[in-house]
């Protein structure tokens, strides 16, 4: 799976509705929260991340802790904004850190994914352009370094109704098709900006801030495709995600359980 996500992980896999007809059901309640997610993968080279059960704990509508087969994730907030996720292994050793920095209008401007044990961080810098697009520059360096090395990835995001609808980068132009129904994490406070623009966010990389996508693809050989089944409130109960980076292909299946 990782060899496929290397191409796709730097782009936010998030798409929502563009019209009233596609908007999520008005009857859905803001109290609906996903409490458990089960991921399974058919990729024989995959690590345990995509074969794990995730249990979510909340304080109101904010995630506080996610426990999974490999350990746990601890969430930190500043008011309504997610500022840090710390991932600990089963022996309580800190292995990953995700740091989110915002500007005065609560836009995400700096994101760092830190691998503590291997001493490196991937950094995303976001610039909000006057035409409504967002330029994303990515680079890789040692943790704590103040050096900005050569940009390893440079993308332009296009937003529709507050969610990304197109991404342009050196791999081509990714176009998304969305279902207009509810993301499992729609009602979680503090995730919207992070989900929309973040390149990692492991638990959320398949979703938008409010809805789910059907595809994010350059062509039939490069991209990500999702199919879903839904409950009566238009929240997914199962999903199948297919990743393609020709000639490699892998599938992740998901199940969701709500309060």
Secondary structure, 3 states (H helix, E strand, C coil): CHHHHHHHCCCCCCCCCCCHHHCCCCCCCCCCCEEEEEEEECCCCCCHHHCEEEEEEEECCEEEEEEECCEEEEEEEECCEEEEEEEEECCCCEEEEEEEEECCCCCEEEEEEEECCCCEEEEEEEEECCCCCEEEEEEEECCCCCCCCCCCEEEEEEEECCEEEEEEECCEEEEEEECCCECCCCCCCCCHHHHHHCCCCHHHCCECCCCEEEEEEEECCEEEEEEEEECCCCEEEEEEEEEEECCEEEEEEEEEEEC
